[in-house]
Amino acid sequence: MVYGKESALNYEFRLIGPAVGLKSGMADTHSKTLGYLLWIFGFTGAHRFYYGKPVTGIIWLYTGGLFLIGWIIDFFLIPSMDASADQKYQDGKYSYGTAWLLLTFLGLFGIHRFYMGKVLTGIIYLLTGGLFTIGYAYDYCTLNGQLAELNREG
C-alpha cells in the first residue's frame, strides 16, 4: 500500500472511546486541546512545533505567525495538523503532550530529557540552561522525532 493512497475500504473508524474518528489501530498521539493552548501563543509557532512542523514553526516565530494572519488561519487548521501528527508519530511509553509541556515550561532545566530517560543530557541541560538555549531550540525542532524513536524502541 502506498502511503497516502489508501482506498476507502481501508478506513475503519472508531465509534467510541477518546480517539473518535481515528483509523482503527491509530493512536491519538497529539492532543487538539494542547494544540489550541499552544495556538494561543501561535505567533511564536509553538503549536506548529508541537504538530511536527519545525520549518513553519521557525517561520511563524520570526514573522509573528506570518504577521498574525497565518496565526488566525491556523485556528481552523489545527484539526488537520492533529490528524497528520497522529498518523506520523508512534504511540508508546512516552506521552507527546507531557514531553511538550515539560519542554515548553521547564526545558531550560532539561526536565523533558529526564522524562525521556536521557539523564546525562538532562544533567547537562540543568547545569547549562538548556546547553545555553541552543539545545533547547534544537529540542523544539526535533522532540517529536526523538519521542517517536523512543516509542518504537519500546
RODO-2510 file (C-alpha; in nm, 4 decimals, decimal comma):
residues 154
     n   res          X          Y          Z
     1     m     0,0000     0,0000     0,0000
     2     v     0,1403     0,3396    -0,0967
     3     y     0,1488     0,5943     0,1857
     4     g    -0,1366     0,8391     0,1445
     5     k    -0,3026     0,6299    -0,1314
     6     e    -0,5319     0,4148     0,0818
     7     s    -0,8684     0,3120    -0,0553
     8     a    -1,1888     0,3984     0,1249
     9     l    -1,2230     0,0309     0,2182
    10     n    -0,9089     0,0505     0,4320
    11     y    -1,0550     0,3152     0,6597
    12     e    -1,2150     0,1859     0,9741
    13     f    -1,3419     0,4419     1,2184
    14     r    -1,3802     0,4010     1,5903
    15     l    -1,7219     0,4955     1,7160
    16     i    -1,6412     0,5044     2,0860
    17     g    -1,3507     0,5975     2,3085
    18     p    -1,1264     0,9003     2,3369
    19     a    -0,9951     0,8763     1,9818
    20     v    -1,3228     0,9115     1,7919
    21     g    -1,2737     0,9292     1,4160
    22     l    -0,9249     0,7820     1,4092
    23     k    -0,8472     0,4883     1,1859
    24     s    -0,8557     0,1594     1,3711
    25     g    -0,5191     0,0907     1,5303
    26     m    -0,4067     0,4523     1,5029
    27     a    -0,3217     0,6174     1,8342
    28     d    -0,4139     0,9691     1,9369
    29     t    -0,0542     1,0800     1,9953
    30     h    -0,1209     1,4540     1,9903
    31     s    -0,3996     1,6416     2,1656
    32     k    -0,6157     1,9039     1,9966
    33     t    -0,6654     2,0652     2,3384
    34     l    -0,2916     2,1121     2,3882
    35     g    -0,2637     2,2250     2,0260
    36     y    -0,5187     2,5006     2,0872
    37     l    -0,3488     2,6011     2,4129
    38     l    -0,0204     2,6352     2,2261
    39     w    -0,2046     2,8177     1,9460
    40     i    -0,2753     3,0989     2,1935
    41     f     0,0997     3,1598     2,1689
    42     g     0,0810     3,0782     1,7986
    43     f     0,2652     3,3866     1,6870
    44     t     0,5712     3,2058     1,8323
    45     g     0,4992     2,8931     1,6266
    46     a     0,4600     2,6738     1,9377
    47     h     0,1623     2,4788     1,8008
    48     r     0,3425     2,4147     1,4717
    49     f     0,6464     2,2737     1,6510
    50     y     0,4129     2,0557     1,8593
    51     y     0,2490     1,9083     1,5499
    52     g     0,5868     1,8280     1,3921
    53     k     0,6194     2,1217     1,1540
    54     p     0,9526     2,2791     1,2573
    55     v     1,0147     2,4727     0,9341
    56     t     0,6841     2,6600     0,9507
    57     g     0,7288     2,6857     1,3283
    58     i     1,0507     2,8796     1,2707
    59     i     0,8806     3,0945     1,0054
    60     w     0,5945     3,1696     1,2484
    61     l     0,8487     3,2520     1,5219
    62     y     1,0345     3,5072     1,3096
    63     t     0,7293     3,6619     1,1376
    64     g     0,4850     3,6768     1,4288
    65     g     0,2717     3,3958     1,2878
    66     l     0,3060     3,5384     0,9366
    67     f     0,2002     3,8775     1,0641
    68     l    -0,0881     3,7259     1,2670
    69     i    -0,2830     3,6305     0,9521
    70     g    -0,1401     3,2776     0,9404
    71     w    -0,1952     3,2522     1,3141
    72     i    -0,5685     3,3179     1,2711
    73     i    -0,5930     3,0717     0,9803
    74     d    -0,4171     2,8077     1,1931
    75     f    -0,7113     2,8113     1,4342
    76     f    -0,9059     2,6275     1,1643
    77     l    -0,6121     2,4091     1,0540
    78     i    -0,5376     2,2561     1,3957
    79     p    -0,7710     1,9549     1,3479
    80     s    -0,5914     1,8578     1,0256
    81     m    -0,2467     1,9174     1,1795
    82     d    -0,3529     1,6971     1,4722
    83     a    -0,4696     1,4164     1,2413
    84     s    -0,1458     1,4372     1,0427
    85     a     0,0662     1,4158     1,3597
    86     d    -0,1411     1,1210     1,4851
    87     q    -0,0622     0,9338     1,1616
    88     k     0,3049     1,0288     1,1527
    89     y     0,4218     0,9649     1,5091
    90     q     0,4452     0,6385     1,7015
    91     d     0,2465     0,5935     2,0223
    92     g     0,4130     0,4232     2,3159
    93     k     0,5607     0,4632     2,6600
    94     y     0,6310     0,8362     2,6329
    95     s     0,3490     1,0888     2,6023
    96     y     0,3960     1,3649     2,3462
    97     g     0,1773     1,6021     2,5479
    98     t     0,3729     1,5514     2,8695
    99     a     0,7079     1,5887     2,6953
   100     w     0,5956     1,9062     2,5157
   101     l     0,4633     2,0638     2,8352
   102     l     0,7904     1,9819     3,0126
   103     l     0,9943     2,1215     2,7226
   104     t     0,7866     2,4378     2,6976
   105     f     0,7873     2,5289     3,0657
   106     l     1,0941     2,3519     3,2101
   107     g     1,3048     2,2808     2,9023
   108     l     1,5912     2,5078     3,0004
   109     f     1,6378     2,2828     3,3044
   110     g     1,6286     1,9639     3,0945
   111     i     1,3264     1,8171     3,2738
   112     h     1,1869     1,6815     2,9451
   113     r     1,5168     1,4982     2,8910
   114     f     1,4933     1,3316     3,2313
   115     y     1,1367     1,2301     3,1413
   116     m     1,2631     1,0632     2,8219
   117     g     1,5328     0,8755     3,0147
   118     k     1,8169     1,0872     2,8749
   119     v     1,9714     1,1512     3,2162
   120     l     2,3177     1,2618     3,1009
   121     t     2,1869     1,5314     2,8652
   122     g     1,9265     1,6217     3,1292
   123     i     2,2075     1,6979     3,3741
   124     i     2,3967     1,8923     3,1061
   125     y     2,0836     2,0982     3,0293
   126     l     2,0248     2,1539     3,4011
   127     l     2,3769     2,2888     3,4516
   128     t     2,3986     2,4943     3,1299
   129     g     2,0499     2,6394     3,0826
   130     g     1,9486     2,4014     2,8061
   131     l     2,3055     2,3984     2,6727
   132     f     2,2972     2,7773     2,6534
   133     t     1,9472     2,7681     2,4931
   134     i     2,0823     2,6146     2,1710
   135     g     1,9893     2,2629     2,2813
   136     y     1,6527     2,3939     2,3947
   137     a     1,5853     2,5327     2,0457
   138     y     1,7124     2,2077     1,8900
   139     d     1,4654     2,0094     2,1004
   140     y     1,1784     2,2288     1,9810
   141     c     1,2581     2,1205     1,6255
   142     t     1,3243     1,7515     1,6983
   143     l     1,1238     1,6459     2,0064
   144     n     0,8520     1,4612     1,8123
   145     g     1,1121     1,2572     1,6255
   146     q     1,3017     1,1796     1,9454
   147     l     0,9820     1,0593     2,1140
   148     a     0,8749     0,8522     1,8129
   149     e     1,2138     0,6794     1,8127
   150     l     1,1959     0,6085     2,1861
   151     n     0,8400     0,4787     2,1499
   152     r     0,9455     0,2461     1,8658
   153     e     1,2266     0,1060     2,0805
   154     g     0,9721     0,0218     2,3474
***
